[in-house]
Amino acid sequence: MSFLGNLLWFIFCGLLLALLWGIVGLIWCCTVVGIPVGVQCFKLAGLCLAPFGKQIVFGGGAGSALLNILWLVFGGIELAISCAAIGLALCLTIIGIPFGKQCFKLAQLALMPFGAKVV
């Protein structure tokens, strides 16, 4: 079942969200200091391509909290808003509700990507 969900997800909104994460990752990689953040963006772009069947566990320490604050200021809020807007649009139909839930999961991840583990 998760294969079919991931296939439909990829067609309807997964590719768009992965491109958004990839663009933000490329912007972060323009500086040497931002390369670790850009690499994390590329990892999460891969998650955006197939989110069904995966859970996100949040954790981390002081370093993750500091990076999350920088992330919010320089790109996280825009990604979270775009994921939430796509999720709201998908939830307008009954068929789109599972896809909307995945968008909301990715929106939460867009707010706090550092210290999060994909299980």
PETA-V645976 format. One line per field, one symbol per residue. psi: psi as a letter, one per 40 degrees, with the letter a starting at -180 (. if undefined). A space follows every 50 residues. Layout:
# PETA-V645976
psi->???
This chain:
# PETA-V645976
psi->ddddddddddddedddddddddddddddediddedddddddddddddddg eheiihhiaiaddddddddddddfedddddddddddddddediddedddd dddddddddddgdheihh.
